[in-house]
Amino acid sequence: MEHVVYEERRLSFFEKYLTVWVFACIGIGILLGKFFPAVALILDKLSVYQVSIPIAICLFFMMYPIMVKIDFAEVIKAGKAPKPVILTLVVNWCIKPFTMLAIAWLFLGVLFKGWLPGMEIVKGGAQVELFRSYIAGCILLGIAPCTAMVLIWGHLARGNDGHTLVMVAINSLTMLFLYAPLGGWLLGVNKMPIPWQTIVLSVVIYVGLPLFLGYYSRKLIIAKKGFKWFEEKFLHYLTPVSICALLLTLVLLFSFKGELIINQPQIIFLIAVPLFIQTCFIFFISYILAKWLKLSYRDAAPSALVGASNHFEVAIATSTILFGLSSGASLATVVGVLIEVPVMLMLVKICLKTQNWFK
């Protein structure tokens, strides 16, 4: 019976080939930027208080399907088993942001710096060194814990679905309070401009609003249609919306970065290296700490996967509103999307092969 349950929740077609779709969007965006450069520029100029309306719509539809899946009633039950919750919060907010800054700085600011020359003008007119912009994108990924897809990673690893769901909810709530101050501080350490009002606005728009609407629309739909209809019908059709909105955003983003990528294709690889190392490092730190805390495998696996995974939707949204679609920071957040699926699937396999480490 247990086997049947796990078979029912495999990766969907969109989710399984997300890396392929991202590569396709890179190609489409580069071609769009080369042959129709005015299109993306016109769309980006449709803005209110420096917030692009088309991008805001896309980013909202990236976030809402994630938030509506969360059952916040489960958060109350988490108090009965606090160890996994405390572990994930400590890793996500006390370790991960700082290791991301250190690893990104080591590779992009020291080892790879010679291959990342030049300056760029970010949104607002500030001029920064290009490598700092890439590090800024890595920082925004490092402080955005846990995506909706971690629900799938945890399930594929045969972990505790309830714990995974609780951590998605708790991370969404903690981001409302910690993302802006921690992000602003770390960006300052990286000597990037810090428009505090814009950081707070981005958190409110891209976390707070979808969180609020997701919570109340979930309650309303379940009350009227029932949970079975909500899960089997509503979520079934809503999930691809999030990915399609993400892909449309990527097309616009790469329409700005096309010329740079054509001239320096190695940049994608150079950014991917520290992101890959950080993901694996945080996974093993969480996994080892889980064993030290004597957690069961079903709690240890999702705790490690939640720590390793990034909420790249929030990172893309924040980098776009802070520095603009054409910034190196936005490009770095997209590289995070590019490696997310294959790396997380690799870590799921490691979990499954090491179940005997735990009681």
C-alpha positions as CSV (number, residue, x, y, z in Angstrom):
1,M,0.0,0.0,0.0
2,E,2.8,2.4,0.9
3,H,4.4,1.7,-2.5
4,V,1.3,2.8,-4.3
5,V,1.1,6.1,-2.4
6,Y,4.7,7.0,-3.5
7,E,4.0,6.1,-7.1
8,E,1.1,8.5,-7.2
9,R,3.2,11.5,-6.4
10,R,6.1,11.4,-8.9
11,L,7.4,14.6,-10.5
12,S,4.9,16.0,-13.0
13,F,5.9,16.4,-16.7
14,F,6.6,20.1,-16.1
15,E,8.6,19.5,-12.9
16,K,10.6,16.5,-14.2
17,Y,11.9,18.4,-17.2
18,L,12.3,21.9,-15.6
19,T,15.9,22.1,-16.5
20,V,15.1,21.4,-20.1
21,W,12.4,24.2,-20.1
22,V,14.9,26.6,-18.5
23,F,17.4,25.9,-21.2
24,A,14.7,26.4,-23.9
25,C,13.8,29.8,-22.3
26,I,17.4,30.8,-22.3
27,G,17.5,30.1,-26.1
28,I,14.2,31.9,-26.7
29,G,15.2,34.9,-24.5
30,I,18.6,35.2,-26.3
31,L,16.9,35.1,-29.7
32,L,14.3,37.6,-28.6
33,G,16.9,40.0,-27.3
34,K,18.9,39.7,-30.5
35,F,16.1,40.1,-33.1
36,F,13.5,42.0,-31.1
37,P,15.3,43.9,-28.5
38,A,12.6,46.6,-28.1
39,V,10.0,44.1,-26.9
40,A,11.5,43.4,-23.5
41,L,12.5,47.0,-23.0
42,I,8.9,48.2,-23.7
43,L,7.5,45.6,-21.3
44,D,10.0,46.5,-18.6
45,K,9.1,50.2,-18.9
46,L,5.5,49.5,-18.0
47,S,6.1,50.1,-14.3
48,V,4.8,51.7,-11.2
49,Y,7.3,53.0,-8.6
50,Q,10.1,51.0,-10.4
51,V,8.0,47.8,-10.2
52,S,7.5,46.3,-13.7
53,I,3.8,45.5,-14.1
54,P,4.3,42.5,-16.5
55,I,7.0,41.1,-14.3
56,A,5.0,41.6,-11.1
57,I,2.0,39.7,-12.7
58,C,4.3,36.8,-13.7
59,L,6.0,36.7,-10.3
60,F,2.7,36.8,-8.4
61,F,1.5,33.7,-10.4
62,M,4.9,32.0,-9.6
63,M,4.2,32.5,-5.8
64,Y,0.5,32.1,-5.3
65,P,0.3,28.4,-6.3
66,I,3.1,27.7,-3.8
67,M,1.3,29.5,-0.9
68,V,-2.1,28.0,-1.6
69,K,-0.7,24.5,-1.0
70,I,0.3,25.2,2.6
71,D,-1.8,24.1,5.5
72,F,-0.9,26.4,8.3
73,A,-2.9,24.3,10.8
74,E,0.0,21.8,10.7
75,V,2.4,24.4,12.1
76,I,0.7,24.1,15.5
77,K,1.3,20.4,15.6
78,A,5.1,20.9,15.0
79,G,5.5,21.8,18.7
80,K,5.1,18.1,19.6
81,A,8.4,17.3,17.8
82,P,10.5,20.5,18.0
83,K,13.9,19.0,17.1
84,P,13.5,18.8,13.3
85,V,11.9,22.3,13.3
86,I,14.8,23.8,15.3
87,L,17.4,22.1,13.2
88,T,15.9,23.4,9.9
89,L,15.5,27.0,11.3
90,V,19.1,27.1,12.6
91,V,20.5,25.8,9.3
92,N,18.3,28.1,7.1
93,W,18.8,31.3,9.0
94,C,22.0,30.9,11.1
95,I,24.3,28.9,8.8
96,K,23.1,28.9,5.2
97,P,23.1,32.6,4.4
98,F,26.7,33.1,5.7
99,T,28.2,30.0,4.0
100,M,26.6,31.1,0.8
101,L,28.2,34.5,1.1
102,A,31.6,32.9,1.9
103,I,31.5,30.3,-0.9
104,A,30.2,32.8,-3.5
105,W,32.9,35.3,-2.5
106,L,35.7,32.7,-2.6
107,F,34.8,31.6,-6.1
108,L,33.3,34.6,-7.8
109,G,35.2,37.3,-5.8
110,V,38.6,35.5,-5.7
111,L,39.2,32.4,-7.8
112,F,37.0,33.3,-10.8
113,K,37.3,37.1,-10.5
114,G,39.6,37.4,-13.5
115,W,37.0,35.8,-15.8
116,L,34.3,38.1,-14.6
117,P,35.6,41.6,-15.5
118,G,33.8,44.8,-16.0
119,M,31.2,47.0,-14.4
120,E,27.4,47.2,-14.7
121,I,24.8,49.9,-13.9
122,V,22.0,48.4,-11.8
123,K,18.5,49.7,-11.3
124,G,18.6,53.1,-9.8
125,G,21.8,54.1,-11.6
126,A,24.4,52.7,-9.2
127,Q,27.6,51.4,-10.8
128,V,29.0,48.1,-9.3
129,E,31.6,45.6,-10.2
130,L,30.1,42.7,-12.1
131,F,31.3,40.0,-9.8
132,R,29.6,41.7,-6.9
133,S,26.3,41.6,-8.8
134,Y,26.7,37.8,-9.3
135,I,27.5,37.4,-5.6
136,A,24.4,39.5,-4.7
137,G,22.2,37.0,-6.7
138,C,23.8,34.1,-4.8
139,I,23.1,35.9,-1.5
140,L,19.4,36.4,-2.4
141,L,19.2,32.6,-3.1
142,G,21.0,31.7,0.1
143,I,18.6,33.6,2.3
144,A,15.5,32.2,0.5
145,P,15.0,28.8,2.1
146,C,12.8,26.0,0.8
147,T,10.6,26.0,-2.4
148,A,7.3,24.3,-3.0
149,M,9.2,21.6,-4.9
150,V,10.8,20.5,-1.7
151,L,7.5,18.9,-0.9
152,I,8.2,16.6,-3.9
153,W,11.9,16.1,-2.9
154,G,10.9,15.1,0.6
155,H,8.2,12.7,-0.7
156,L,10.5,11.1,-3.2
157,A,13.0,10.5,-0.4
158,R,10.2,8.8,1.6
159,G,10.5,11.4,4.3
160,N,7.9,12.7,6.7
161,D,5.5,14.7,4.5
162,G,4.0,16.4,7.5
163,H,7.4,17.8,8.6
164,T,8.2,19.0,5.1
165,L,4.9,20.8,4.9
166,V,5.3,22.4,8.3
167,M,8.8,23.7,7.3
168,V,7.4,25.2,4.1
169,A,4.9,27.1,6.2
170,I,7.3,28.2,8.9
171,N,9.9,29.3,6.3
172,S,7.2,31.3,4.5
173,L,6.3,33.1,7.8
174,T,9.9,33.7,8.9
175,M,10.8,35.1,5.5
176,L,8.3,37.9,6.1
177,F,10.4,39.1,9.1
178,L,14.0,37.9,8.3
179,Y,14.4,38.2,4.6
180,A,14.6,41.9,4.3
181,P,16.9,42.7,7.2
182,L,19.2,39.8,6.6
183,G,19.3,40.4,2.8
184,G,20.0,44.1,3.3
185,W,22.8,43.4,5.7
186,L,24.6,40.8,3.6
187,L,24.2,42.9,0.4
188,G,25.9,45.7,2.4
189,V,28.7,43.4,3.3
190,N,29.1,42.7,-0.4
191,K,29.1,46.5,-1.0
192,M,26.0,46.5,-3.1
193,P,23.4,49.4,-3.0
194,I,20.7,48.7,-0.4
195,P,17.3,50.3,-1.2
196,W,15.6,49.2,2.0
197,Q,12.2,50.4,1.0
198,T,12.4,48.3,-2.2
199,I,13.5,45.2,-0.3
200,V,10.6,45.5,2.1
201,L,8.2,46.2,-0.7
202,S,9.4,43.1,-2.6
203,V,8.9,40.9,0.5
204,V,5.4,42.3,1.0
205,I,4.4,41.9,-2.7
206,Y,6.0,38.6,-3.5
207,V,5.7,36.8,-0.1
208,G,3.1,38.6,2.0
209,L,0.4,39.1,-0.6
210,P,0.5,35.6,-2.1
211,L,0.7,34.2,1.5
212,F,-2.4,36.1,2.5
213,L,-4.4,35.3,-0.6
214,G,-3.2,31.7,-0.6
215,Y,-4.3,31.2,3.0
216,Y,-7.8,32.6,2.6
217,S,-8.5,31.3,-0.9
218,R,-7.5,27.8,0.4
219,K,-10.0,28.0,3.3
220,L,-12.8,29.3,1.0
221,I,-12.3,26.7,-1.7
222,I,-12.1,23.8,0.7
223,A,-15.2,25.0,2.5
224,K,-17.2,25.2,-0.7
225,K,-15.8,22.4,-2.8
226,G,-14.1,20.0,-0.3
227,F,-10.5,19.0,0.2
228,K,-10.6,16.2,-2.4
229,W,-11.7,18.6,-5.2
230,F,-9.1,21.2,-4.0
231,E,-6.3,18.7,-4.1
232,E,-7.2,16.7,-7.2
233,K,-8.7,19.4,-9.4
234,F,-7.7,22.9,-8.3
235,L,-4.0,22.1,-7.5
236,H,-3.7,19.8,-10.5
237,Y,-4.4,22.7,-12.9
238,L,-2.7,25.4,-10.8
239,T,0.8,23.8,-10.5
240,P,1.7,24.3,-14.2
241,V,0.7,28.0,-13.9
242,S,3.6,28.6,-11.4
243,I,6.1,27.0,-13.7
244,C,4.8,28.7,-16.8
245,A,5.0,32.1,-15.0
246,L,8.6,31.3,-14.0
247,L,9.5,30.4,-17.6
248,L,7.9,33.5,-19.1
249,T,9.9,35.6,-16.6
250,L,13.1,33.8,-17.7
251,V,12.4,34.6,-21.3
252,L,12.2,38.3,-20.5
253,L,15.3,38.1,-18.3
254,F,17.5,36.4,-20.9
255,S,16.3,38.8,-23.6
256,F,18.4,41.3,-21.7
257,K,21.4,39.0,-21.1
258,G,21.6,37.5,-24.5
259,E,24.6,39.4,-25.8
260,L,26.6,38.8,-22.6
261,I,25.9,35.1,-22.7
262,I,26.8,34.8,-26.4
263,N,30.1,36.6,-25.8
264,Q,30.9,34.9,-22.5
265,P,29.0,31.6,-22.2
266,Q,31.3,30.4,-19.4
267,I,29.6,32.7,-17.0
268,I,26.7,30.3,-16.4
269,F,29.2,27.6,-15.5
270,L,31.2,29.9,-13.2
271,I,28.1,30.9,-11.3
272,A,26.9,27.3,-11.1
273,V,30.0,26.1,-9.3
274,P,29.6,27.9,-6.0
275,L,25.8,27.3,-6.0
276,F,26.4,23.5,-6.5
277,I,29.0,23.4,-3.7
278,Q,26.7,25.4,-1.3
279,T,23.7,23.1,-2.0
280,C,25.7,19.9,-1.3
281,F,27.5,21.4,1.7
282,I,24.3,22.5,3.4
283,F,22.6,19.2,2.7
284,F,25.4,17.2,4.4
285,I,25.7,19.6,7.3
286,S,21.9,19.2,7.9
287,Y,22.1,15.4,7.4
288,I,25.0,15.0,9.9
289,L,23.3,17.3,12.5
290,A,20.1,15.3,12.1
291,K,22.0,12.1,12.8
292,W,23.7,13.7,15.8
293,L,20.3,14.8,17.1
294,K,19.1,11.2,16.7
295,L,16.3,12.0,14.4
296,S,14.5,9.2,12.5
297,Y,15.3,9.0,8.8
298,R,11.8,10.2,7.9
299,D,12.6,13.5,9.7
300,A,16.3,13.7,8.8
301,A,15.8,13.4,5.0
302,P,13.3,16.3,4.6
303,S,15.3,18.4,7.1
304,A,18.4,18.1,4.9
305,L,16.5,18.6,1.7
306,V,14.7,21.7,3.0
307,G,18.0,23.2,3.9
308,A,19.6,22.4,0.6
309,S,16.7,23.7,-1.5
310,N,16.2,27.4,-2.4
311,H,13.1,29.5,-2.8
312,F,14.3,30.7,-6.2
313,E,10.9,32.3,-7.0
314,V,11.5,34.8,-4.2
315,A,15.1,35.3,-5.1
316,I,14.3,36.1,-8.8
317,A,11.5,38.4,-7.7
318,T,13.7,40.3,-5.3
319,S,16.7,40.6,-7.6
320,T,14.4,41.8,-10.4
321,I,12.8,44.5,-8.3
322,L,16.1,45.5,-6.6
323,F,18.5,45.5,-9.5
324,G,16.5,45.0,-12.7
325,L,16.0,42.2,-15.2
326,S,19.3,42.9,-16.9
327,S,21.4,42.7,-13.8
328,G,24.0,40.1,-13.0
329,A,22.2,39.4,-9.8
330,S,19.1,38.3,-11.7
331,L,21.2,36.1,-13.9
332,A,22.7,34.4,-10.9
333,T,19.3,33.6,-9.4
334,V,18.3,32.0,-12.7
335,V,21.4,29.8,-12.6
336,G,20.0,28.6,-9.3
337,V,16.8,27.4,-11.1
338,L,19.0,25.8,-13.8
339,I,20.7,23.4,-11.4
340,E,17.9,22.9,-8.9
341,V,16.2,19.9,-10.4
342,P,19.2,17.7,-11.2
343,V,21.1,18.5,-8.0
344,M,18.1,17.9,-5.8
345,L,17.3,14.6,-7.5
346,M,20.9,13.6,-6.9
347,L,20.5,14.4,-3.2
348,V,17.2,12.4,-3.0
349,K,19.1,9.4,-4.3
350,I,21.8,9.9,-1.6
351,C,19.0,9.9,1.0
352,L,17.4,6.7,-0.2
353,K,20.8,4.9,-0.3
354,T,21.7,6.0,3.3
355,Q,18.4,5.2,5.1
356,N,20.2,2.6,7.1
357,W,22.3,5.3,8.8
358,F,19.3,6.2,10.9
359,K,17.1,4.2,13.3
